[in-house]
Each structure stands twice: as C-alpha cells, then as structure tokens.
Amino acid sequence: MTSAFLSALGGRIAERWLTLLALPGLLFIAAVTTATVLGHEHWSDAGKLRAWLDALAGSPASRSAGTIALVALGVLLAAAAIGTAAQTLGAGVELLWCAEPRGPLLRRLADRRTRRWRAADAAFRAALVTAGRARIAGSDDADRLAGLAESRFAGRERIAAAAPRHPFGMGDRLAAPGQRLWRAYRLDLAAAWPHLWLLADEGIRAELHAARGRFAAAARLCVWGAAYLVLGLWWWPAALVGITALAAGLRRGRAAADAFAELTEALADLHVRDLAAALGIDSPSGMDRALGERLSRALRKPA
C-alpha cells in the first residue's frame, strides 16, 4: 500500500512538473530558437528552419550519445528554470492585482478607476431618473430609456460594483465580500475566515481551491504573454501569441476572482450560525448585526 501511495504521489508530482514548468518552458525555448533562426525577415521560412535543423543533426557532436544526453538534460533544466521563473513572477502578478493603492503609480491607477466609476455612476443615475420620469409620463420612449439606464448600469458594473478602492478591478472584487459582510452584519471576515474554513465541508474547500488555482494560472498566463510580447521584438508572430495570452489571462483572472469572491461570501452566509454555535454564542434571531458584532469581538482577541 505504501509503495502504491508513493508511486501515485510521484506520478502526480511528475505530472505537475511537466504541466506547470517543463512543457511551457520547452515551448518558449522552441519559440526563442525559431525567433533566433528566422527573425523578422524570414518569419515564415520553414525551409530555413529545416535547413538549420539538418545542419545541427549533421554536426559531429550529434553523433555522440553523451553529448545528446547532456544537451537534452540542459534543455529540460532550462525549461524548468524558465517555468519556475514564470511561476514566481505569476505570484507577483497576483499580488499586484490585489495590491493596495500604495505608491504614486498605484494611487494614480486607483484614482483613475475612481473617476471612471463616478462618471459611470452619474451617467447611470441620470439615465435612471430620465427613464423614471418617462415611465410616469407615459412617454413612448420609456422602454428605450429604461434600456439605456440598464446599459449605463452594466457599464458601471464593469468598472466595479461599488466605488473602487484598489488600482485593479480584481482587488476590489476579492475585497467585496468582506466589505458587504461588514456593512450588513458587522462581521470581520478576515478574523472569521480561518474558523469558517475549518467548518466548511470538503466539497466547498475543493471549489475554493479550484477557483484559487484558476486565479494563479491566469496570472502565470499573463507572465507568459508578456514574455512572448518581448520575444516579438525579434520575431513578430510571437507578439500575436503574447497579446492573445495576455487577453486570455486577464479574462480568466477576472472570472476566477468573481468565482472565488462569490464562494467566499456563500461560505460565510452558510456557516456563520455554525460558527456562532461552535463558539458558544446564541443566535436566536438568526444572522443580524448583533450576532456579527458579537462574533467579531470574540474573534478579535486582544493583544
């Protein structure tokens, strides 16, 4: 049984190493090699690439098994190193997406999002008032104006659901559950989260882990996209790959942040009373501000 467990564990580690590190790194090494051989001038010259490969295969060193093994090992190690660097930079991208507006650049980005949100909010409110007046007056344009108000609302929601506080939308999205739970129930989600996590069943934890993994994968995809954009300076088709990867990474990052935030808030809504019961706090009236304040006081242990 132990041997089977270790074998399965080794297989999962090897699969994870191949998926996250070696394979993306090998693809990038192949792209770098192609860019070096072809460049902009011969960007689609498959014959030139084939001739280079034939010359490489015909060199005396290619007839040595030891040389081939060393080259293969070096390529695999280089691919793993590149993949590890991308993974590390991906963690940095995650921190940047969730960063507080500290520093001149991040503050400017946060202020810019705030100005855009306020303008969109003002446009939505004006459109809503106009649609309401048209509806009361029985105007023929009432339906059109109501649709315009809905589109203005959607435009505001694309920026943020509430007034932005972070330089990037994903930071606001991930912070939204804590803000909503505090406004509604005076519950400190940061203090309650470890306890709620312990009360959650395996299914909910798996869903949260999956959403968290998708968020990290989206950040890594953005790093690979940036790397291919840089490579596009020597071989322009790589820039197309980079733009596509960046766009996909940003879209997937937003979707993963939405999923993680929704699951976080759902977990709190479902298990707050269980948490109160586990801590010995009565909740006869259900989840309300009184219970939230009692939980927050109990979980914020004085120093």
C-alpha positions in Angstrom: 0.0 0.0 0.0 2.8 2.4 0.9 4.6 1.6 -2.4 1.4 2.3 -4.4 0.9 5.6 -2.5 4.4 6.7 -3.2 4.1 5.7 -6.8 0.9 7.7 -7.2 2.4 10.7 -5.4 5.4 10.6 -7.7 3.2 10.4 -10.7 1.2 13.5 -9.6 4.4 15.4 -8.9 5.9 14.5 -12.3 2.6 15.5 -14.0 2.5 18.8 -12.2 6.2 19.5 -13.0 5.6 18.7 -16.7 2.4 20.8 -16.9 3.5 23.9 -14.9 7.2 24.1 -15.6 8.7 21.9 -18.3 6.1 22.0 -21.1 5.6 25.8 -21.1 9.3 26.3 -20.8 10.0 23.9 -23.7 7.5 25.7 -25.9 9.2 29.0 -25.0 12.7 27.7 -25.8 11.3 26.4 -29.2 9.9 29.9 -29.9 13.2 31.6 -28.9 15.1 29.2 -31.2 12.7 29.9 -34.1 13.0 33.6 -33.5 16.8 33.5 -33.4 17.0 31.4 -36.7 14.3 33.2 -38.7 13.9 36.8 -37.3 11.5 39.3 -38.9 12.8 39.0 -42.4 12.2 35.2 -42.8 9.5 34.9 -40.2 7.6 32.1 -42.1 10.6 30.5 -43.9 10.1 26.8 -42.8 12.8 25.8 -45.3 15.4 27.9 -43.5 14.4 26.4 -40.1 14.5 22.9 -41.6 18.0 23.5 -43.1 19.2 24.8 -39.7 17.9 21.6 -38.0 19.5 19.4 -40.7 22.9 21.2 -40.2 22.6 20.7 -36.4 21.7 17.0 -36.9 24.7 16.5 -39.2 27.3 18.0 -36.9 29.9 15.7 -35.4 28.6 16.4 -31.9 25.2 15.0 -32.7 26.7 11.5 -33.2 27.8 11.3 -29.5 25.2 9.8 -27.2 26.7 11.5 -24.3 26.5 14.9 -25.9 22.9 14.3 -26.9 22.1 13.3 -23.3 23.8 16.4 -21.9 22.0 18.7 -24.4 18.7 17.1 -23.6 19.3 17.4 -19.9 20.4 21.1 -20.3 17.2 21.9 -22.3 15.0 20.2 -19.7 16.8 22.1 -16.9 16.5 25.4 -18.8 12.8 24.8 -19.4 12.2 24.0 -15.7 14.1 27.2 -14.8 12.1 29.3 -17.2 8.9 27.7 -15.9 9.9 28.3 -12.3 10.7 32.0 -13.1 7.2 32.3 -14.7 5.6 30.8 -11.7 7.4 33.2 -9.4 6.5 36.2 -11.5 2.9 34.9 -11.6 2.8 35.1 -7.8 4.0 38.7 -8.2 1.2 39.4 -10.7 -1.3 38.1 -8.2 0.0 40.4 -5.5 -0.1 43.3 -8.0 -3.8 42.6 -8.9 -4.7 42.6 -5.2 -2.4 45.5 -4.2 -3.5 48.4 -2.1 -3.0 51.8 -3.6 0.4 52.5 -2.1 3.0 54.4 -4.1 2.5 57.1 -6.7 1.7 54.8 -9.6 -0.8 52.6 -7.8 -2.5 55.6 -6.3 -2.8 57.2 -9.8 -4.3 54.0 -11.1 -6.8 53.8 -8.2 -7.7 57.4 -8.6 -8.3 56.9 -12.4 -10.6 54.0 -11.7 -12.5 56.0 -9.1 -13.0 58.9 -11.5 -14.3 56.5 -14.2 -16.6 54.8 -11.8 -18.0 58.1 -10.5 -18.6 59.3 -14.1 -20.3 56.0 -14.9 -22.4 56.2 -11.7 -23.5 59.7 -12.5 -24.5 58.7 -16.1 -26.4 55.7 -14.7 -28.3 57.8 -12.1 -29.2 60.5 -14.7 -30.4 57.8 -17.1 -32.4 56.2 -14.4 -34.1 59.4 -13.4 -34.9 60.2 -17.0 -36.3 56.7 -17.6 -38.5 57.0 -14.4 -39.9 60.4 -15.5 -40.6 59.0 -19.0 -42.4 56.0 -17.4 -44.5 58.2 -15.2 -45.4 60.5 -18.1 -46.3 57.5 -20.3 -43.8 58.5 -22.9 -43.3 56.3 -26.0 -39.6 56.4 -25.3 -39.9 54.9 -21.8 -38.7 51.4 -22.8 -35.8 52.8 -24.8 -34.8 55.0 -21.9 -35.1 52.1 -19.5 -32.8 50.0 -21.7 -30.3 52.9 -21.8 -30.4 53.0 -18.0 -29.7 49.3 -17.9 -26.7 49.7 -20.3 -25.4 52.5 -18.1 -25.7 50.3 -15.1 -23.8 47.5 -16.9 -21.1 50.0 -17.8 -20.7 51.0 -14.2 -20.6 47.3 -13.0 -17.8 46.5 -15.5 -15.6 49.0 -13.6 -16.7 47.9 -10.1 -19.8 47.0 -8.1 -19.0 49.8 -5.6 -16.7 52.8 -5.5 -13.2 51.4 -6.3 -10.5 51.3 -3.7 -7.8 49.3 -5.5 -5.7 50.0 -8.6 -7.1 46.9 -10.4 -10.6 45.5 -10.5 -9.7 42.1 -9.2 -8.6 43.6 -5.9 -12.0 45.3 -5.5 -13.8 42.1 -6.4 -11.8 40.0 -3.9 -12.3 42.6 -1.2 -16.1 43.0 -1.8 -17.3 40.0 0.3 -15.6 41.3 3.4 -17.0 44.8 2.8 -20.5 43.6 2.2 -20.5 41.3 5.3 -19.2 44.1 7.4 -21.9 46.5 6.2 -24.7 44.0 6.5 -23.7 42.2 9.7 -20.7 43.9 11.2 -18.8 40.7 10.7 -15.0 40.8 10.4 -14.4 38.3 7.6 -10.6 38.4 8.0 -10.9 37.3 11.6 -13.7 34.8 10.9 -12.2 33.2 7.8 -9.9 30.6 9.4 -12.7 29.4 11.6 -15.2 29.3 8.7 -12.7 27.3 6.6 -12.5 24.7 9.3 -16.3 24.4 9.4 -16.6 24.0 5.6 -17.0 20.5 4.1 -14.6 19.1 1.6 -16.7 19.9 -1.4 -16.7 23.7 -0.6 -13.0 23.6 0.1 -12.4 21.9 -3.2 -14.4 24.5 -5.1 -12.4 27.3 -3.3 -9.1 25.6 -4.1 -10.1 25.2 -7.7 -11.0 28.9 -8.0 -7.8 29.9 -6.3 -5.8 27.7 -8.7 -7.5 29.2 -11.7 -6.6 32.7 -10.4 -2.9 31.7 -10.1 -3.0 30.0 -13.5 -4.4 33.2 -15.1 -1.6 35.3 -13.5 1.0 32.8 -14.9 -0.6 33.0 -18.3 -0.2 36.8 -18.2 3.5 36.3 -17.5 3.9 34.0 -20.4 2.0 36.6 -22.6 4.5 39.3 -21.5 7.4 37.0 -22.3 6.1 36.3 -25.8 5.5 40.0 -26.3 9.1 40.7 -25.6 10.2 37.9 -27.9 8.1 39.6 -30.6 10.8 42.2 -30.9 12.9 39.6 -32.8 10.1 37.5 -34.3 6.8 39.3 -34.7 4.4 36.2 -34.7 5.4 35.8 -31.1 3.8 39.1 -30.3 0.5 37.8 -31.5 0.8 34.8 -29.2 1.7 37.3 -26.4 -1.3 39.5 -27.0 -3.7 36.5 -27.1 -2.2 35.1 -23.9 -2.4 38.4 -22.1 -6.0 38.9 -23.1 -7.0 35.4 -22.1 -5.1 35.7 -18.8 -6.9 38.9 -17.8 -10.3 37.5 -18.7 -9.6 34.3 -16.8 -8.3 36.2 -13.9 -11.4 38.3 -13.6 -13.6 35.2 -13.9 -11.6 33.3 -11.2 -11.7 36.4 -8.9 -15.5 36.6 -9.3 -15.9 32.8 -8.6 -13.6 33.0 -5.5 -15.4 36.0 -4.1 -18.8 34.5 -4.6 -17.8 31.2 -3.0 -16.2 33.1 -0.1 -19.4 35.1 0.6 -21.5 32.0 0.2 -19.4 30.1 2.7 -19.8 32.9 5.2 -23.6 33.1 4.7 -24.0 29.3 5.1 -21.8 28.8 8.1 -21.9 31.9 10.2 -24.5 30.4 12.5 -22.5 27.2 12.7 -19.5 29.3 13.8 -21.6 31.1 16.5 -22.7 27.7 17.8 -19.2 26.4 17.8 -18.1 29.4 19.8 -21.0 29.1 22.2 -22.7 32.3 21.1 -26.5 32.2 21.0 -28.2 33.4 17.8 -32.0 33.2 18.5 -32.7 35.9 15.9 -30.6 34.5 13.1 -27.8 36.3 11.4 -28.0 40.0 12.2 -25.8 42.9 13.2 -25.9 41.9 16.9 -24.6 38.4 16.1 -22.0 39.8 13.7 -20.7 42.2 16.3 -20.5 39.5 19.0 -18.6 37.2 16.6 -16.2 40.0 15.6 -15.5 40.8 19.2 -14.9 37.2 20.1 -12.6 36.5 17.2 -10.6 39.7 17.6 -8.6 38.6 20.6 -6.9 41.5 22.4 -3.1 41.6 22.2 
